[in-house]
Amino acid sequence: MDNKRRRFVGGNWKSNNTLAQSLALVENVVHKLNAEHVDIVVAPVTLHIPAVQQAIKNGVHVAVQNLGVQKFGAYTGEVSYLHLQDLGIKWAILGHSERRHTKEIHETDEYIAQKASVAVSNGIGVIYCIGETLTEMEEGHTQAVIERQLHALLAQVKDLTNVVIAYEPVWAIGTGKTATPEYAEKVHASIRALLPDQGVRIIYGGSVTKDNAAVLIGQPNIDGFLVGGASLKEDFVQIVAAVQ
């Protein structure tokens, strides 16, 4: 990767853990991470954020896993950027495939981009997830999908300074299947070619493990990772160490 781009690792805890388990994860894993030369964020369940935030002592940041587009008001179940500002939360994961492709949620490209615009306009950094499904990959549509998802973002967000793009092939998330380093690098390079700002960090997600992290981070256009299941274990320490 370009040494001018500071590396970035996110841990998406998804809808896991009791509060006690989240705090134990901070003590046993998060506090072993070195955030001196890499930006590190973890995204616990929303209800756990204040306690996790208070427990973290080593410069690792906390992110939300979703964000609404409204201010305060009659929006049942929504989390506003104003709530994030109130708690000093600097990052939001947006566009994750589990929100794009779960039929009960099915967020559109335009709606996700609107969320990103609201976040960035109000000082919240965005981890913007994109990626193709298995069918789209097998039918040779990966590039078209990536372009569609990115164009929606670029139509609404002009300043990408506080945006990190997370390429997560849907077929690799939680399946144990990982894109080969060559495949991931090819897609990352195509993403970078579409971006007006070459300083934007592009991270990979999709069954990242302590065993494949080093070879993946060795690719010139991979600037870090968005980690799911492995971020709930001590393996996350080794993944972050591979990125240092």
Disulfide bonds with the S-S distance in Angstrom:
none
